[in-house]
Amino acid sequence: MAPDTIEAYDGTEVEVDIVKPLSGGGARVELDAVDGGRWRLDVTSTGELSEIVTSWNSNDELADVPVPDWVDDVLLRLARA
């Protein structure tokens, strides 16, 4: 399945790819901000962030990159879809 693109409330374009469902409900998702970082996250079935699995910086290098403020909004919209 190809990733979907969502525009965050600040105008950032984010590619969203659902990697796999999780055994307790929820899913592992990858968010890739165009010209920005990338995050692989575990998300609950209600759209809440439960764990940052890994992250990459804008140079696509493995790095400890904090999640942006818009992540909660994007995850909540995914949960409602």
Biopython code that builds the backbone (N, CA, C, O; Angstrom):
import numpy as np
from Bio.PDB.StructureBuilder import StructureBuilder

atoms = [
    (1, "MET", "N", (0.838, -1.170, 0.000)),
    (1, "MET", "CA", (0.000, 0.000, 0.000)),
    (1, "MET", "C", (0.890, 1.241, 0.000)),
    (1, "MET", "O", (1.814, 1.341, 0.807)),
    (2, "ALA", "N", (0.623, 2.170, -0.883)),
    (2, "ALA", "CA", (1.398, 3.407, -0.968)),
    (2, "ALA", "C", (1.004, 4.344, 0.173)),
    (2, "ALA", "O", (-0.152, 4.360, 0.594)),
    (3, "PRO", "N", (1.969, 5.127, 0.673)),
    (3, "PRO", "CA", (1.638, 6.057, 1.750)),
    (3, "PRO", "C", (0.663, 7.138, 1.300)),
    (3, "PRO", "O", (0.672, 7.545, 0.138)),
    (4, "ASP", "N", (-0.177, 7.599, 2.224)),
    (4, "ASP", "CA", (-1.074, 8.718, 1.985)),
    (4, "ASP", "C", (-0.354, 9.993, 2.405)),
    (4, "ASP", "O", (0.555, 9.955, 3.234)),
    (5, "THR", "N", (-0.759, 11.112, 1.836)),
    (5, "THR", "CA", (-0.201, 12.400, 2.232)),
    (5, "THR", "C", (-1.274, 13.217, 2.924)),
    (5, "THR", "O", (-2.387, 13.365, 2.420)),
    (6, "ILE", "N", (-0.921, 13.745, 4.091)),
    (6, "ILE", "CA", (-1.805, 14.586, 4.888)),
    (6, "ILE", "C", (-1.098, 15.917, 5.090)),
    (6, "ILE", "O", (0.119, 15.958, 5.272)),
    (7, "GLU", "N", (-1.856, 16.998, 5.058)),
    (7, "GLU", "CA", (-1.276, 18.305, 5.366)),
    (7, "GLU", "C", (-1.569, 18.610, 6.835)),
    (7, "GLU", "O", (-2.725, 18.655, 7.254)),
    (8, "ALA", "N", (-0.499, 18.820, 7.608)),
    (8, "ALA", "CA", (-0.652, 19.166, 9.020)),
    (8, "ALA", "C", (-1.166, 20.598, 9.136)),
    (8, "ALA", "O", (-1.132, 21.359, 8.170)),
    (9, "TYR", "N", (-1.636, 20.952, 10.313)),
    (9, "TYR", "CA", (-2.233, 22.279, 10.504)),
    (9, "TYR", "C", (-1.269, 23.432, 10.264)),
    (9, "TYR", "O", (-1.707, 24.559, 10.034)),
    (10, "ASP", "N", (0.043, 23.170, 10.313)),
    (10, "ASP", "CA", (1.013, 24.243, 10.040)),
    (10, "ASP", "C", (1.461, 24.271, 8.580)),
    (10, "ASP", "O", (2.359, 25.031, 8.218)),
    (11, "GLY", "N", (0.829, 23.437, 7.739)),
    (11, "GLY", "CA", (1.155, 23.396, 6.317)),
    (11, "GLY", "C", (2.165, 22.334, 5.927)),
    (11, "GLY", "O", (2.420, 22.143, 4.738)),
    (12, "THR", "N", (2.744, 21.638, 6.890)),
    (12, "THR", "CA", (3.713, 20.585, 6.603)),
    (12, "THR", "C", (3.014, 19.422, 5.907)),
    (12, "THR", "O", (1.981, 18.945, 6.376)),
    (13, "GLU", "N", (3.573, 18.967, 4.795)),
    (13, "GLU", "CA", (3.049, 17.780, 4.128)),
    (13, "GLU", "C", (3.704, 16.555, 4.742)),
    (13, "GLU", "O", (4.927, 16.482, 4.865)),
    (14, "VAL", "N", (2.874, 15.595, 5.125)),
    (14, "VAL", "CA", (3.341, 14.408, 5.835)),
    (14, "VAL", "C", (2.869, 13.166, 5.100)),
    (14, "VAL", "O", (1.671, 12.982, 4.885)),
    (15, "GLU", "N", (3.806, 12.319, 4.716)),
    (15, "GLU", "CA", (3.442, 11.015, 4.157)),
    (15, "GLU", "C", (3.204, 10.065, 5.321)),
    (15, "GLU", "O", (4.033, 9.955, 6.225)),
    (16, "VAL", "N", (2.073, 9.385, 5.291)),
    (16, "VAL", "CA", (1.677, 8.484, 6.365)),
    (16, "VAL", "C", (1.601, 7.073, 5.799)),
    (16, "VAL", "O", (0.896, 6.814, 4.823)),
    (17, "ASP", "N", (2.337, 6.169, 6.428)),
    (17, "ASP", "CA", (2.341, 4.773, 6.004)),
    (17, "ASP", "C", (2.051, 3.898, 7.225)),
    (17, "ASP", "O", (2.778, 3.954, 8.216)),
    (18, "ILE", "N", (1.006, 3.105, 7.154)),
    (18, "ILE", "CA", (0.710, 2.174, 8.240)),
    (18, "ILE", "C", (1.552, 0.928, 8.011)),
    (18, "ILE", "O", (1.339, 0.179, 7.057)),
    (19, "VAL", "N", (2.513, 0.722, 8.906)),
    (19, "VAL", "CA", (3.486, -0.363, 8.756)),
    (19, "VAL", "C", (2.853, -1.707, 9.074)),
    (19, "VAL", "O", (2.958, -2.652, 8.293)),
    (20, "LYS", "N", (2.179, -1.792, 10.250)),
    (20, "LYS", "CA", (1.536, -3.051, 10.632)),
    (20, "LYS", "C", (0.618, -2.812, 11.815)),
    (20, "LYS", "O", (0.827, -1.879, 12.589)),
    (21, "PRO", "N", (-0.407, -3.658, 11.961)),
    (21, "PRO", "CA", (-1.251, -3.587, 13.160)),
    (21, "PRO", "C", (-0.481, -4.165, 14.350)),
    (21, "PRO", "O", (0.386, -5.022, 14.178)),
    (22, "LEU", "N", (-0.800, -3.695, 15.544)),
    (22, "LEU", "CA", (-0.167, -4.202, 16.758)),
    (22, "LEU", "C", (-1.097, -5.193, 17.456)),
    (22, "LEU", "O", (-2.319, -5.080, 17.358)),
    (23, "SER", "N", (-0.521, -6.153, 18.153)),
    (23, "SER", "CA", (-1.311, -7.235, 18.751)),
    (23, "SER", "C", (-2.336, -6.748, 19.776)),
    (23, "SER", "O", (-3.402, -7.353, 19.894)),
    (24, "GLY", "N", (-2.059, -5.697, 20.507)),
    (24, "GLY", "CA", (-2.991, -5.213, 21.513)),
    (24, "GLY", "C", (-3.956, -4.163, 20.995)),
    (24, "GLY", "O", (-4.645, -3.509, 21.777)),
    (25, "GLY", "N", (-4.010, -4.001, 19.693)),
    (25, "GLY", "CA", (-4.802, -2.930, 19.089)),
    (25, "GLY", "C", (-3.886, -1.783, 18.712)),
    (25, "GLY", "O", (-2.762, -1.698, 19.209)),
    (26, "GLY", "N", (-4.334, -0.928, 17.869)),
    (26, "GLY", "CA", (-3.490, 0.155, 17.398)),
    (26, "GLY", "C", (-2.633, -0.291, 16.235)),
    (26, "GLY", "O", (-2.871, -1.338, 15.632)),
    (27, "ALA", "N", (-1.627, 0.519, 15.924)),
    (27, "ALA", "CA", (-0.792, 0.222, 14.760)),
    (27, "ALA", "C", (0.578, 0.876, 14.896)),
    (27, "ALA", "O", (0.772, 1.812, 15.672)),
    (28, "ARG", "N", (1.509, 0.357, 14.126)),
    (28, "ARG", "CA", (2.811, 1.004, 13.952)),
    (28, "ARG", "C", (2.716, 1.810, 12.664)),
    (28, "ARG", "O", (2.384, 1.270, 11.609)),
    (29, "VAL", "N", (3.003, 3.086, 12.753)),
    (29, "VAL", "CA", (2.906, 3.971, 11.597)),
    (29, "VAL", "C", (4.222, 4.693, 11.383)),
    (29, "VAL", "O", (5.013, 4.883, 12.307)),
    (30, "GLU", "N", (4.433, 5.087, 10.142)),
    (30, "GLU", "CA", (5.604, 5.887, 9.813)),
    (30, "GLU", "C", (5.125, 7.223, 9.258)),
    (30, "GLU", "O", (4.322, 7.269, 8.326)),
    (31, "LEU", "N", (5.625, 8.302, 9.836)),
    (31, "LEU", "CA", (5.307, 9.647, 9.388)),
    (31, "LEU", "C", (6.572, 10.250, 8.815)),
    (31, "LEU", "O", (7.611, 10.288, 9.476)),
    (32, "ASP", "N", (6.480, 10.720, 7.587)),
    (32, "ASP", "CA", (7.635, 11.278, 6.882)),
    (32, "ASP", "C", (7.282, 12.692, 6.442)),
    (32, "ASP", "O", (6.525, 12.885, 5.491)),
    (33, "ALA", "N", (7.839, 13.684, 7.146)),
    (33, "ALA", "CA", (7.577, 15.080, 6.799)),
    (33, "ALA", "C", (8.402, 15.444, 5.573)),
    (33, "ALA", "O", (9.617, 15.249, 5.554)),
    (34, "VAL", "N", (7.735, 15.976, 4.548)),
    (34, "VAL", "CA", (8.436, 16.391, 3.340)),
    (34, "VAL", "C", (9.452, 17.465, 3.738)),
    (34, "VAL", "O", (9.096, 18.441, 4.398)),
    (35, "ASP", "N", (10.709, 17.289, 3.340)),
    (35, "ASP", "CA", (11.811, 18.184, 3.707)),
    (35, "ASP", "C", (12.025, 18.262, 5.216)),
    (35, "ASP", "O", (12.484, 19.285, 5.724)),
    (36, "GLY", "N", (11.698, 17.194, 5.935)),
    (36, "GLY", "CA", (11.860, 17.183, 7.386)),
    (36, "GLY", "C", (12.262, 15.814, 7.879)),
    (36, "GLY", "O", (12.863, 15.030, 7.144)),
    (37, "GLY", "N", (11.931, 15.528, 9.117)),
    (37, "GLY", "CA", (12.291, 14.258, 9.719)),
    (37, "GLY", "C", (11.306, 13.155, 9.382)),
    (37, "GLY", "O", (10.326, 13.352, 8.664)),
    (38, "ARG", "N", (11.608, 11.974, 9.934)),
    (38, "ARG", "CA", (10.755, 10.794, 9.741)),
    (38, "ARG", "C", (10.691, 10.057, 11.069)),
    (38, "ARG", "O", (11.697, 9.931, 11.767)),
    (39, "TRP", "N", (9.505, 9.571, 11.414)),
    (39, "TRP", "CA", (9.286, 8.909, 12.687)),
    (39, "TRP", "C", (8.520, 7.618, 12.476)),
    (39, "TRP", "O", (7.572, 7.574, 11.691)),
    (40, "ARG", "N", (8.925, 6.568, 13.174)),
    (40, "ARG", "CA", (8.169, 5.323, 13.226)),
    (40, "ARG", "C", (7.606, 5.251, 14.645)),
    (40, "ARG", "O", (8.353, 5.248, 15.623)),
    (41, "LEU", "N", (6.271, 5.193, 14.741)),
    (41, "LEU", "CA", (5.590, 5.327, 16.019)),
    (41, "LEU", "C", (4.612, 4.184, 16.254)),
    (41, "LEU", "O", (4.008, 3.667, 15.313)),
    (42, "ASP", "N", (4.462, 3.797, 17.509)),
    (42, "ASP", "CA", (3.385, 2.898, 17.894)),
    (42, "ASP", "C", (2.256, 3.774, 18.406)),
    (42, "ASP", "O", (2.462, 4.668, 19.227)),
    (43, "VAL", "N", (1.051, 3.498, 17.901)),
    (43, "VAL", "CA", (-0.109, 4.332, 18.170)),
    (43, "VAL", "C", (-1.245, 3.448, 18.683)),
    (43, "VAL", "O", (-1.451, 2.340, 18.186)),
    (44, "THR", "N", (-1.982, 3.943, 19.682)),
    (44, "THR", "CA", (-3.123, 3.194, 20.204)),
    (44, "THR", "C", (-4.281, 3.252, 19.216)),
    (44, "THR", "O", (-4.242, 4.016, 18.251)),
    (45, "SER", "N", (-5.295, 2.455, 19.452)),
    (45, "SER", "CA", (-6.463, 2.437, 18.568)),
    (45, "SER", "C", (-7.256, 3.740, 18.638)),
    (45, "SER", "O", (-8.070, 4.016, 17.756)),
    (46, "THR", "N", (-7.026, 4.545, 19.680)),
    (46, "THR", "CA", (-7.707, 5.834, 19.790)),
    (46, "THR", "C", (-6.877, 6.973, 19.200)),
    (46, "THR", "O", (-7.290, 8.131, 19.257)),
    (47, "GLY", "N", (-5.709, 6.655, 18.633)),
    (47, "GLY", "CA", (-4.891, 7.663, 17.978)),
    (47, "GLY", "C", (-3.857, 8.336, 18.864)),
    (47, "GLY", "O", (-3.276, 9.352, 18.482)),
    (48, "GLU", "N", (-3.623, 7.775, 20.047)),
    (48, "GLU", "CA", (-2.634, 8.354, 20.953)),
    (48, "GLU", "C", (-1.267, 7.710, 20.732)),
    (48, "GLU", "O", (-1.164, 6.501, 20.526)),
    (49, "LEU", "N", (-0.233, 8.524, 20.777)),
    (49, "LEU", "CA", (1.141, 8.053, 20.644)),
    (49, "LEU", "C", (1.498, 7.242, 21.880)),
    (49, "LEU", "O", (1.392, 7.744, 22.999)),
    (50, "SER", "N", (1.920, 5.993, 21.695)),
    (50, "SER", "CA", (2.316, 5.181, 22.842)),
    (50, "SER", "C", (3.833, 5.001, 22.917)),
    (50, "SER", "O", (4.384, 4.831, 24.005)),
    (51, "GLU", "N", (4.511, 5.037, 21.764)),
    (51, "GLU", "CA", (5.968, 4.860, 21.780)),
    (51, "GLU", "C", (6.583, 5.382, 20.488)),
    (51, "GLU", "O", (6.041, 5.195, 19.398)),
    (52, "ILE", "N", (7.731, 6.044, 20.639)),
    (52, "ILE", "CA", (8.543, 6.415, 19.478)),
    (52, "ILE", "C", (9.491, 5.239, 19.247)),
    (52, "ILE", "O", (10.374, 4.981, 20.064)),
    (53, "VAL", "N", (9.309, 4.536, 18.148)),
    (53, "VAL", "CA", (10.117, 3.358, 17.870)),
    (53, "VAL", "C", (11.496, 3.788, 17.374)),
    (53, "VAL", "O", (12.517, 3.313, 17.870)),
    (54, "THR", "N", (11.517, 4.681, 16.402)),
    (54, "THR", "CA", (12.781, 5.222, 15.885)),
    (54, "THR", "C", (12.493, 6.515, 15.130)),
    (54, "THR", "O", (11.346, 6.812, 14.794)),
    (55, "SER", "N", (13.543, 7.268, 14.872)),
    (55, "SER", "CA", (13.386, 8.515, 14.119)),
    (55, "SER", "C", (14.638, 8.788, 13.298)),
    (55, "SER", "O", (15.732, 8.313, 13.603)),
    (56, "TRP", "N", (14.432, 9.572, 12.244)),
    (56, "TRP", "CA", (15.499, 9.958, 11.339)),
    (56, "TRP", "C", (15.447, 11.472, 11.152)),
    (56, "TRP", "O", (14.372, 12.069, 11.203)),
    (57, "ASN", "N", (16.606, 12.090, 10.936)),
    (57, "ASN", "CA", (16.624, 13.527, 10.697)),
    (57, "ASN", "C", (16.342, 13.826, 9.227)),
    (57, "ASN", "O", (16.078, 12.913, 8.445)),
    (58, "SER", "N", (16.398, 15.105, 8.852)),
    (58, "SER", "CA", (16.068, 15.498, 7.476)),
    (58, "SER", "C", (17.081, 14.995, 6.455)),
    (58, "SER", "O", (16.804, 15.019, 5.256)),
    (59, "ASN", "N", (18.257, 14.538, 6.906)),
    (59, "ASN", "CA", (19.257, 13.932, 6.010)),
    (59, "ASN", "C", (19.078, 12.421, 5.924)),
    (59, "ASN", "O", (19.927, 11.725, 5.367)),
    (60, "ASP", "N", (17.971, 11.909, 6.478)),
    (60, "ASP", "CA", (17.648, 10.483, 6.512)),
    (60, "ASP", "C", (18.681, 9.674, 7.288)),
    (60, "ASP", "O", (18.964, 8.522, 6.960)),
    (61, "GLU", "N", (19.242, 10.304, 8.329)),
    (61, "GLU", "CA", (20.179, 9.629, 9.221)),
    (61, "GLU", "C", (19.453, 9.290, 10.513)),
    (61, "GLU", "O", (18.700, 10.108, 11.042)),
    (62, "LEU", "N", (19.681, 8.086, 11.019)),
    (62, "LEU", "CA", (19.096, 7.681, 12.281)),
    (62, "LEU", "C", (19.501, 8.692, 13.349)),
    (62, "LEU", "O", (20.691, 8.940, 13.545)),
    (63, "ALA", "N", (18.522, 9.280, 14.043)),
    (63, "ALA", "CA", (18.804, 10.321, 15.029)),
    (63, "ALA", "C", (17.660, 10.398, 16.025)),
    (63, "ALA", "O", (16.548, 9.949, 15.745)),
    (64, "ASP", "N", (17.938, 10.968, 17.184)),
    (64, "ASP", "CA", (16.921, 11.182, 18.201)),
    (64, "ASP", "C", (16.240, 12.521, 17.897)),
    (64, "ASP", "O", (16.668, 13.572, 18.372)),
    (65, "VAL", "N", (15.176, 12.460, 17.099)),
    (65, "VAL", "CA", (14.480, 13.662, 16.657)),
    (65, "VAL", "C", (13.154, 13.749, 17.411)),
    (65, "VAL", "O", (12.340, 12.829, 17.326)),
    (66, "PRO", "N", (12.924, 14.841, 18.148)),
    (66, "PRO", "CA", (11.647, 14.956, 18.854)),
    (66, "PRO", "C", (10.490, 15.052, 17.861)),
    (66, "PRO", "O", (10.639, 15.586, 16.762)),
    (67, "VAL", "N", (9.339, 14.527, 18.267)),
    (67, "VAL", "CA", (8.169, 14.590, 17.392)),
    (67, "VAL", "C", (7.631, 16.022, 17.400)),
    (67, "VAL", "O", (7.599, 16.669, 18.447)),
    (68, "PRO", "N", (7.211, 16.515, 16.241)),
    (68, "PRO", "CA", (6.667, 17.869, 16.169)),
    (68, "PRO", "C", (5.285, 17.962, 16.829)),
    (68, "PRO", "O", (4.640, 16.947, 17.090)),
    (69, "ASP", "N", (4.849, 19.186, 17.091)),
    (69, "ASP", "CA", (3.555, 19.418, 17.724)),
    (69, "ASP", "C", (2.394, 18.876, 16.906)),
    (69, "ASP", "O", (1.372, 18.485, 17.469)),
    (70, "TRP", "N", (2.539, 18.847, 15.571)),
    (70, "TRP", "CA", (1.421, 18.440, 14.715)),
    (70, "TRP", "C", (1.165, 16.930, 14.726)),
    (70, "TRP", "O", (0.148, 16.486, 14.194)),
    (71, "VAL", "N", (2.046, 16.144, 15.308)),
    (71, "VAL", "CA", (1.900, 14.679, 15.279)),
    (71, "VAL", "C", (0.592, 14.231, 15.932)),
    (71, "VAL", "O", (-0.102, 13.369, 15.393)),
    (72, "ASP", "N", (0.254, 14.800, 17.077)),
    (72, "ASP", "CA", (-0.988, 14.395, 17.753)),
    (72, "ASP", "C", (-2.201, 14.628, 16.864)),
    (72, "ASP", "O", (-3.100, 13.789, 16.811)),
    (73, "ASP", "N", (-2.234, 15.754, 16.168)),
    (73, "ASP", "CA", (-3.344, 16.068, 15.275)),
    (73, "ASP", "C", (-3.424, 15.061, 14.129)),
    (73, "ASP", "O", (-4.507, 14.574, 13.806)),
    (74, "VAL", "N", (-2.295, 14.752, 13.523)),
    (74, "VAL", "CA", (-2.271, 13.796, 12.397)),
    (74, "VAL", "C", (-2.716, 12.418, 12.865)),
    (74, "VAL", "O", (-3.494, 11.756, 12.178)),
    (75, "LEU", "N", (-2.236, 11.974, 14.023)),
    (75, "LEU", "CA", (-2.609, 10.647, 14.542)),
    (75, "LEU", "C", (-4.089, 10.582, 14.885)),
    (75, "LEU", "O", (-4.731, 9.561, 14.640)),
    (76, "LEU", "N", (-4.641, 11.644, 15.444)),
    (76, "LEU", "CA", (-6.058, 11.674, 15.777)),
    (76, "LEU", "C", (-6.904, 11.607, 14.504)),
    (76, "LEU", "O", (-7.926, 10.921, 14.479)),
    (77, "ARG", "N", (-6.491, 12.308, 13.455)),
    (77, "ARG", "CA", (-7.223, 12.239, 12.184)),
    (77, "ARG", "C", (-7.158, 10.848, 11.593)),
    (77, "ARG", "O", (-8.138, 10.383, 11.011)),
    (78, "LEU", "N", (-6.016, 10.163, 11.729)),
    (78, "LEU", "CA", (-5.907, 8.792, 11.227)),
    (78, "LEU", "C", (-6.850, 7.857, 11.976)),
    (78, "LEU", "O", (-7.480, 6.987, 11.375)),
    (79, "ALA", "N", (-6.944, 8.042, 13.296)),
    (79, "ALA", "CA", (-7.805, 7.176, 14.105)),
    (79, "ALA", "C", (-9.273, 7.342, 13.711)),
    (79, "ALA", "O", (-10.052, 6.395, 13.819)),
    (80, "ARG", "N", (-9.650, 8.522, 13.261)),
    (80, "ARG", "CA", (-11.038, 8.778, 12.879)),
    (80, "ARG", "C", (-11.361, 8.289, 11.479)),
    (80, "ARG", "O", (-12.530, 8.144, 11.121)),
    (81, "ALA", "N", (-10.323, 8.032, 10.683)),
    (81, "ALA", "CA", (-10.539, 7.638, 9.277)),
    (81, "ALA", "C", (-11.064, 6.225, 9.162)),
    (81, "ALA", "O", (-11.298, 5.742, 8.055)),
]
sb = StructureBuilder()
sb.init_structure("model")
sb.init_model(0)
sb.init_chain("A")
sb.init_seg("    ")
for serial, (resi, resn, name, xyz) in enumerate(atoms, 1):
    if name == "N":
        sb.init_residue(resn, " ", resi, " ")
    sb.init_atom(name, np.array(xyz, "f"), 0.0, 1.0, " ", f" {name:<3s}", serial, name[0])
structure = sb.get_structure()
